Amino acid sequence: MDGNRKVFMTGIILSIIFVVVGCVWFSNSAETLDEVAAHFGVTDSPLWTPPIPDYELPGFGGNLLAAIMVGIVFTMVILGVTFAVGKVLKIRG
């Protein structure tokens, strides 16, 4: 059990590192598709209104720390859901 816990914790730490590096790296990157669309004069017409537009919380636009925290929270939510599904599948099998 101790080996599984070590692998689990290593995965969580690596996930958080990827979130932080991704947020820092991509916060400064150009949105290439938007630039090409602007070059050709194309405007967007969304099919639906997403709950978190442009991957930012309303009121926290451009805040890197908020983006990192949202990334970590949603990474943990996905981990929890995946872990729960795994438990249910293990019980059924």
C-alpha positions as CSV (number, residue, x, y, z in Angstrom):
1,M,0.0,0.0,0.0
2,D,2.9,2.4,0.7
3,G,4.2,2.0,-2.8
4,N,0.7,2.9,-4.3
5,R,0.5,6.0,-2.0
6,K,4.0,7.1,-3.2
7,V,2.9,6.8,-6.9
8,F,-0.4,8.6,-6.1
9,M,1.3,11.5,-4.4
10,T,4.0,11.7,-7.2
11,G,1.1,11.9,-9.7
12,I,-0.6,14.7,-7.8
13,I,2.6,16.7,-7.5
14,L,3.4,16.2,-11.2
15,S,-0.1,17.3,-12.1
16,I,0.2,20.5,-10.0
17,I,3.6,21.2,-11.6
18,F,2.1,20.8,-15.1
19,V,-0.8,23.1,-14.2
20,V,1.6,25.8,-12.9
21,V,4.0,25.5,-15.9
22,G,1.1,25.4,-18.4
23,C,-0.6,28.5,-16.9
24,V,2.6,30.5,-16.8
25,W,3.7,29.4,-20.3
26,F,0.3,29.7,-22.0
27,S,-0.6,33.0,-20.3
28,N,2.1,34.7,-22.4
29,S,1.5,32.8,-25.7
30,A,-0.3,34.3,-28.6
31,E,-3.7,32.8,-29.6
32,T,-2.7,31.9,-33.1
33,L,-6.2,31.0,-34.4
34,D,-7.6,34.3,-33.1
35,E,-4.8,36.2,-34.9
36,V,-5.4,34.4,-38.2
37,A,-9.2,35.0,-37.9
38,A,-8.6,38.7,-37.2
39,H,-6.3,38.8,-40.2
40,F,-9.1,37.5,-42.5
41,G,-11.8,39.7,-40.7
42,V,-13.7,36.7,-39.3
43,T,-15.8,37.3,-36.2
44,D,-17.0,34.7,-33.8
45,S,-20.5,33.6,-33.3
46,P,-20.7,31.3,-30.3
47,L,-23.1,28.4,-30.4
48,W,-23.5,28.4,-26.6
49,T,-22.3,30.4,-23.6
50,P,-19.7,28.5,-21.7
51,P,-19.7,28.6,-17.9
52,I,-16.1,29.9,-17.8
53,P,-15.5,32.0,-21.0
54,D,-12.0,32.2,-22.3
55,Y,-10.9,29.8,-19.5
56,E,-11.0,32.7,-17.0
57,L,-13.2,33.3,-14.1
58,P,-15.4,36.4,-14.5
59,G,-13.7,39.3,-12.8
60,F,-10.3,37.7,-12.6
61,G,-9.3,38.2,-16.3
62,G,-5.5,38.1,-16.7
63,N,-4.9,37.1,-13.1
64,L,-2.2,34.4,-13.3
65,L,-2.6,33.3,-9.7
66,A,-6.4,32.8,-10.1
67,A,-5.8,30.8,-13.3
68,I,-3.3,28.6,-11.5
69,M,-5.8,28.0,-8.6
70,V,-8.6,27.2,-11.0
71,G,-6.3,24.8,-12.8
72,I,-5.3,23.0,-9.6
73,V,-9.0,22.9,-8.3
74,F,-10.3,21.4,-11.6
75,T,-7.3,18.9,-11.7
76,M,-8.3,17.7,-8.3
77,V,-11.9,17.5,-9.2
78,I,-11.1,15.4,-12.3
79,L,-8.8,13.2,-10.1
80,G,-11.6,12.7,-7.6
81,V,-14.2,11.8,-10.2
82,T,-11.7,9.4,-11.8
83,F,-10.9,7.8,-8.5
84,A,-14.6,7.4,-7.6
85,V,-15.3,5.8,-11.0
86,G,-12.4,3.4,-10.5
87,K,-13.7,2.4,-7.0
88,V,-17.1,1.7,-8.4
89,L,-15.7,-0.3,-11.3
90,K,-13.5,-2.3,-8.9
91,I,-16.5,-3.1,-6.7
92,R,-18.6,-4.2,-9.7
93,G,-15.8,-6.4,-11.2
